[in-house]
Amino acid sequence: MIDVMRLDGKIYWVNPHMIESMETTPDLTLTMLSGRKIIVKNSPKELIDKIIEYRRNIGIERQEVL
């Protein structure tokens, strides 16, 4: 799980494997695989860095496309 900050300043934990897409409008909106949308204060770069670090910590450094 990675932490994100909602617009109200509360910390929220999400499973990065469930993020389908990210869009800045101008706030960062995460669309989850379930269709739920979460608007966060984090920048796209910050969130991508957290996802990369999370994947390193669990031993997934690359995603192979077959």
N, C-alpha and C positions, 0 to 999 in steps of 0.2 A: 504494500500500500504506500501511496505517496500523499503528502499533505498539500492541500491547496487552501487559499484564503478566499472565503466568500466576500461579497461586497460589504457585508455588515461587519467584517473583521474577524468572524469566527473561522476557526480552523476546521477543515472538513477532510476526511480521508477517502481516497478513491483508489480503486484497483486500476493501474495504468493499462492493463491488458483489455479493459472494457471500454477504453476511449476509442471511439470510431473516428472522430475528427475534432479539430480545433479551428475556431474562426474568431477574428478580431472584428468587433462591430460597435464601438471601439473597444469595449471590454472583451476579455477573452471568454468565449462561450465553448464549453466542452459538450460535445454530443456523444452520449454513451451508446453502446450497442443496444441497450433497451429502448432507446429513443429519448430518454430523459436528457434534458439540457441543464447544465450547471454553469452559472456565470461566476467567474473568479477574478481576483485582483492580479494574480500572477501574470507575468509577461510570458509570451510563447517561449522565448529562449530559456527562461527560468524553469518552466514546466518540462521542456524537452531535456534540459540538464538533469532534472530530478528523475525523469523516466530512464535516462541512460544510466545514472548511478544506481537506481533500483535494479535494473537488468544486470548490471555488473555484480551487485551484491547477491543475486540469486543464481549467478553463473551463466547468464545468457548475454553474451557479448555481441553476437551477430544474429540476424534473422535471415535464414536461407529461404529463398524463393525457389520452389521446384517447378 
